[in-house]
Amino acid sequence: MGGDVVHFDEAPVQQEAAANQKLVGRVLTKKSLNMTTVRKTIFQMWGDLQGLVITSAGSKSFILNFKSQDEARRAYEGGPWRIEGHMLSLQWWSSNLSIDEVNYNQLPIWIQIHGLPYDKINKSNAEKIGAILGRVITAEDPFVERNMLRPFLRVRVEIDIQLPLKTGFWFKKFDGSHAWASLKYEKLYDYCYKCGMIGHDRRTCVEEMAMSIVNPNMSKYGPELTTPGLKSIDVEARKARIRRQKEDQNNWMEELWEARERSQQERVWQRRHHEREGESSQGWVRSSQASVSVKSVGRVDGTQDLLANRQVALQKNLEQNEGADLDELMGDDNTTVLELGDGAQTERRIEEISSGSRDRPGDKSNQGTEIERPNKYVEKTIGGMEGMINHYFMVYLVLD
């Protein structure tokens, strides 16, 4: 091995700890972007996070220095985000990689699976489907204390942006026939309706139009592939006033983050409201705003009509294909057919829990007894934490 070899010193402890507070990001587009615009958009998305420092790391890439690991984690888990209409790939900067070695081709995203019968909707099947789509980060259980809070599955996966997006898969029903389950990607932007790749649109695509497997007369990709992001299943459970029997009480950081997001949205709304009031004396501004609103409504209506027409066509073909042979349904060699479980094991486990068998393996101290509720000291502590959260945000709103 020719050339000089340098032996480096170990990084200080403070630097090793700070590595968990750094994310690197890249905007997935071939267009050139202004770094000032990127920085401004990030602060608008996340609010004015105290201590957040953004530095450039090359073309369309940058380093995000967070003050705490919790804020970095929430920014990472809250994605995918978009900048100027393009997807933002956020990655943890591993301490043993250089900035040029970071792989931006893996995009963490929540994927919904629709069209499954009741007995196939369970966490085990969500993990099985996610493994087909990419590397599974987490799978959501739609049941909370035996209550079904979602009629579909949801899994967070790292997908490879170098491959076309998958739109669904076939699965076998109880009578031996095959049915189609469709996929929806939460907060997905800037993907091509012709080839299904992320990072460009059909106007600049040179590939041929990919046709639907369910309806060969219709394009494979369309606006129905994306859907707004959802809150976690625990948030939905709290809205429904359902508490897990072993729910972690230390969720005050999550409540802080959500309250700060709400306060940021409120301030943005108030600022825009004051700006509109200041411009009310200029009639030509109002007329131009009205014309823009009419054009925007037209675009929204056009998208809704397109979605409705595609859904009607897909449903018609699914009804025609009901009970057809698998060979007739397979559109190409890449089409996936999954054998999904019925969740019977999960239901049996739920029955065991509901009947009182809540003991941990090897724990004989609580056998045959119900789990005790938190004592009054814990309840008072939790109540005090909630009061502290409310006080904190009163101060935050006044000072910001």
C-alpha positions, 0 to 999 in steps of 0.5 A, a space after each residue: 500500500 503506497 502513500 502515507 498512513 495517518 493514525 487518528 486520535 479518538 474523538 472526545 466524549 463530547 463529540 461522540 455524544 453530539 453525533 446523535 444530534 446530527 442529521 444530514 439531508 439532501 433534496 431529491 431533485 435534479 434542479 438547483 436550489 437556493 440554500 437560503 430558501 432551503 434554510 427558510 423552508 426548514 424553519 417554517 416546517 419545524 418552527 424556530 427550534 432553539 439551537 438548530 444550526 443548518 450548514 451547507 454540505 454541497 449541492 442540495 445537501 446540508 447538515 442539521 445540528 440539533 440541540 438535543 437528540 429528542 429534537 433530531 429524532 422527532 425531525 427524522 421520524 416526522 418525515 418525509 418532508 418536502 422543500 420547494 415541492 421536492 422530497 427531502 431525504 434525512 439520514 443519521 450521520 454515522 460517526 464512521 462515515 464521511 459526508 460523501 459516504 452517506 446514502 441518501 437513496 433510502 427514504 423512510 416513509 409510512 405506507 398504508 395497505 388498503 383492501 384487506 379483509 378483517 381477518 388479515 388486518 394484524 401487525 404480523 401481516 404488516 411486517 410481512 408486507 413491509 419486508 417486501 417493500 423495503 427495510 421495516 422500521 416499525 409496524 403499527 398494530 391497528 388494535 388497541 385494547 381489542 378496539 380496532 382504530 384503523 380499517 387498514 394496515 400501516 408500516 414504516 419502511 425504508 424504500 429504495 428511491 432508485 426503484 419504481 414505487 410499488 402500487 399493490 399486490 395480490 393475496 389469496 382469499 379464503 375461497 382460493 381466489 385472489 384479490 388486490 390490495 393497494 398501497 398508499 404512501 403518506 406525504 409522498 411528493 414529486 413522483 412520476 406518473 409515467 415510470 413511478 420514480 421519485 425525483 421528477 415528474 412526467 413532463 421530464 420523463 423519457 420512459 414509456 407509460 407504465 400501465 396498471 396491472 388491475 386495469 391495463 387500459 389505465 396508467 399504473 401511477 396517479 394521484 391516488 398513490 399519495 395520502 396525507 400523513 396520520 397521527 400515531 395509533 397512540 394519539 388516536 387511542 387517546 382521542 378515543 379515550 382508550 388507555 393501554 393497560 401498560 401505557 408508558 406515562 413518560 409521554 410529556 416530551 411528545 405532548 410538548 412537541 405537539 403543543 409547540 407545533 400547534 402554537 407555531 401553526 397558530 402564529 403563522 395563521 395570525 401573521 397571515 391574517 394581519 397581512 391580509 387586513 393590512 392589504 384590505 385597502 388595496 382593491 387590486 390586491 383583493 381582485 388578484 387574490 380572488 383570481 388566484 383562488 379561482 385558479 387554485 380551486 380549478 386545479 383542486 377540482 381537476 385533481 379530485 375528478 381525476 382521482 374519482 375517475 381512476 378509482 371507479 375504473 379500478 373498482 370496476 376491473 377488480 369486480 370483473 377479476 373477482 375469482 379469476 385465475 392467478 395466471 390471468 391476474 399477473 401483469 408481469 414477473 414483478 407482481 407480488 402474491 402474499 400469503 397473509 395470516 389470519 391473526 388467530 394467534 393474535 386474537 388468542 393472545 388478546 383473549 388471554 390478556 383479557 381473561 387475566 393472564 397478564 403475567 410476564 414470563 418467569 414472574 410469579 409475583 402477580 399470577 392470578 391477580 389484576 395489574 394494579 393501577 398507579 398509586 396516588 403518588 404516581 398520579 399526582 406526579 403525572 398531574 404535576 407534569 401536565 401542569 408544568 407542560 401547560 405553564 411552559 407553553 404559556 411562557 413560550 407563547 409570551 416570549 416567542 
